[in-house]
Amino acid sequence: MNQTYEAITVKPENGLVGVNLNFSEIYERYSSGFDYASIGRV
């Protein structure tokens, strides 16, 4: 289960919980020909 990836965390300013977006997976999809607009819907 050990996994490394580049990510960005989006969290409300005063919130306790955030969401991590796996940028490594997004980059792989984009570089393999996925349409940029469709990446966010996957």
Secondary structure, DSSP 8 states (H G I E B T S, - for coil): ------EEEE--TT-S--EEEEHHHHHHHHHTT--HHHHTT-
